[in-house]
Amino acid sequence: MKRICVIDGQGGGIGSTIIKRLRDQFGETVEIVALGTNAIATANMLKARANRGASGENAIVQTVDRVDAVVGVVSLLMAHAMMGEVTPAMAEAVAASRARKFLLPLNQEHVVIAGASSAPLPRLIDTLIQEHLVQFVQKEGGRESHV
């Protein structure tokens, strides 16, 4: 069973939407770990049916290298993003993680991602799941890890 970590901050709205769509697509065939930069984001992602969740810098730093995939927005790689909620240690841990990273190209934090789709968020999430995660989850073998 693949372990997919969904990371979000602020109110956890994007992470919650991703988790709902993952549950619709994969049911209980994947384990979803919700990691919030704050407790509100984590609580909302747990309501969206994540298997378990944790909040804060240490939870993110310790968990991202123990999962098969990390899902979130590209700003997870940017220290001080999400109004300062992404600490340098969080950004470094996500970037250095051996987990496969599936990041949504949302233009924010004064960074423009040239060539990124300007599609609405729901369509970006559908593309992420249908064109990338379905194949990844169905692929046998690979690095199975434990949280």
Secondary structure, DSSP 8 states (H G I E B T S, - for coil): -EEEEEEE-TT-HHHHHHHHHHHHHHTTSEEEEEEESSHHHHHHHHHTT-SEEEESHHHHHHHTTSSSEEEEEGGGGSTTHHHHTS-HHHHHHHHH-SSEEEEE----TT---TT-----HHHHHHHHIIIIIHHHHH--SS-----
